[in-house]
Amino acid sequence: MVRIQEILCGRNLFSVRYNQSVADVARRMAELRVGAILVLEDNQLRGLFSERDLMMRVVVEGRNPELTPVSEVMTTNLATIEESATLDEALECMNQHSCRHLPVMCGRQVVGFVSMRDLMNFELDRKTEELNHLHNYVHGST
């Protein structure tokens, strides 16, 4: 049973500050090549800003990204998951809440961030390794 903390091992946690402009946050996301990023205030999770938020709450509404604080347009009603949860529990949580990103918590402290893509890639790598072992067993290779 794979736990979320195993998936997070060795990964950096990227975030932006609550009072940063949307333009600064979008530039940071582009630099990191990510589609969503956590928003923190005093090291506490306040929200998540995604490409969807940018499109729906900034572009469509005609807001100026240089003048709009990310706090006004971020998603705040977040599903979260504990780092001790399993991969299956994380996938189920995403399914129940119709979301593709989950902040990972240890109590009240955010310790990571996983996407649906992260979970699917981890599972795909695991299954590929399993198939390789079975193939080697059946064909007598080492």
Secondary structure, DSSP 8 states (H G I E B T S, - for coil): --BHHHHHTT----EEETTSBHHHHHHHHHHHT-SEEEEEETTEEEEEEEHHHIIIIIITTT--TTTSBGGGTSB-S---EETTSBHHHHHHHHHHHT-SEEEEEETTEEEEEEEHHHHHHHHHHHHHHHHHHHHHHHHT--
